[in-house]
């Protein structure tokens, strides 16, 4: 019985490491999708500000992707 509990705890520890990386990747994907949607909407409303919107969107996309790298390093 003790071996089973140890094996179960090992499996759960490995799954927890993979699970938080997967959740960070899914959240990052959703965040970048929302960012792209809102950037396209803002560009449609004000085409003259397209360059500024693009700059801000690229910076924010890089920051959002950084969350996944933190999750990988913490695994």
C-alpha positions as a Markdown table, in Angstrom:
| # | Residue | x | y | z |
|---|---|---|---|---|
| 1 | Unk | 0.0 | 0.0 | 0.0 |
| 2 | Unk | 2.8 | 2.4 | 0.8 |
| 3 | Unk | 4.5 | 1.8 | -2.6 |
| 4 | Unk | 1.2 | 2.7 | -4.3 |
| 5 | Unk | 0.9 | 6.0 | -2.3 |
| 6 | Unk | 4.5 | 6.9 | -3.1 |
| 7 | Unk | 3.9 | 6.1 | -6.8 |
| 8 | Unk | 0.7 | 8.1 | -6.8 |
| 9 | Unk | 2.4 | 11.1 | -5.2 |
| 10 | Unk | 5.2 | 10.9 | -7.8 |
| 11 | Unk | 2.7 | 10.9 | -10.6 |
| 12 | Unk | 0.7 | 13.8 | -9.1 |
| 13 | Unk | 3.9 | 15.8 | -8.7 |
| 14 | Unk | 4.8 | 15.3 | -12.3 |
| 15 | Unk | 1.3 | 16.2 | -13.5 |
| 16 | Unk | 1.3 | 19.3 | -11.4 |
| 17 | Unk | 4.5 | 20.5 | -13.2 |
| 18 | Unk | 3.1 | 19.8 | -16.6 |
| 19 | Unk | -0.4 | 21.2 | -15.7 |
| 20 | Unk | 0.7 | 24.7 | -14.7 |
| 21 | Unk | 2.8 | 25.0 | -17.9 |
| 22 | Unk | -0.2 | 24.0 | -20.0 |
| 23 | Unk | -2.6 | 26.3 | -18.2 |
| 24 | Unk | -0.1 | 29.2 | -18.6 |
| 25 | Unk | 0.2 | 28.4 | -22.3 |
| 26 | Unk | -3.6 | 28.3 | -22.8 |
| 27 | Unk | -4.0 | 31.6 | -20.8 |
| 28 | Unk | -1.3 | 33.2 | -22.9 |
| 29 | Unk | -2.9 | 32.0 | -26.1 |
| 30 | Unk | -6.3 | 33.5 | -25.0 |
| 31 | Unk | -4.6 | 36.7 | -24.0 |
| 32 | Unk | -2.8 | 37.1 | -27.3 |
| 33 | Unk | -6.0 | 36.4 | -29.2 |
| 34 | Unk | -7.9 | 39.0 | -27.2 |
| 35 | Unk | -5.0 | 41.5 | -27.8 |
| 36 | Unk | -5.1 | 40.9 | -31.6 |
| 37 | Unk | -8.9 | 41.3 | -31.6 |
| 38 | Unk | -8.8 | 44.6 | -29.7 |
| 39 | Unk | -5.9 | 45.9 | -31.8 |
| 40 | Unk | -7.7 | 45.1 | -35.0 |
| 41 | Unk | -10.8 | 46.8 | -33.6 |
| 42 | Unk | -8.8 | 49.9 | -32.5 |
| 43 | Unk | -7.2 | 50.1 | -36.0 |
| 44 | Unk | -10.6 | 49.9 | -37.6 |
| 45 | Unk | -11.9 | 52.8 | -35.5 |
| 46 | Unk | -8.8 | 55.0 | -36.0 |
| 47 | Unk | -6.7 | 53.9 | -39.0 |
| 48 | Unk | -4.4 | 56.9 | -38.5 |
| 49 | Unk | -3.1 | 55.4 | -35.3 |
| 50 | Unk | -2.3 | 52.0 | -36.8 |
| 51 | Unk | 1.5 | 52.3 | -36.3 |
| 52 | Unk | 1.2 | 53.3 | -32.6 |
| 53 | Unk | -1.4 | 50.5 | -32.0 |
| 54 | Unk | 1.0 | 48.0 | -33.7 |
| 55 | Unk | 3.9 | 49.0 | -31.5 |
| 56 | Unk | 1.9 | 48.7 | -28.3 |
| 57 | Unk | 0.4 | 45.3 | -29.5 |
| 58 | Unk | 3.9 | 43.9 | -30.1 |
| 59 | Unk | 5.2 | 44.9 | -26.7 |
| 60 | Unk | 2.1 | 43.5 | -25.0 |
| 61 | Unk | 2.3 | 40.2 | -26.9 |
| 62 | Unk | 5.9 | 39.8 | -25.8 |
| 63 | Unk | 4.9 | 40.5 | -22.2 |
| 64 | Unk | 2.0 | 38.0 | -22.4 |
| 65 | Unk | 4.3 | 35.3 | -23.8 |
| 66 | Unk | 6.7 | 35.9 | -21.0 |
| 67 | Unk | 4.2 | 34.3 | -18.6 |
| 68 | Unk | 4.8 | 30.9 | -20.4 |
| 69 | Unk | 8.6 | 31.3 | -20.0 |
| 70 | Unk | 8.2 | 31.9 | -16.3 |
| 71 | Unk | 6.0 | 28.8 | -16.0 |
| 72 | Unk | 8.6 | 26.7 | -17.9 |
| 73 | Unk | 11.4 | 28.0 | -15.7 |
| 74 | Unk | 9.4 | 27.3 | -12.5 |
| 75 | Unk | 8.6 | 23.7 | -13.6 |
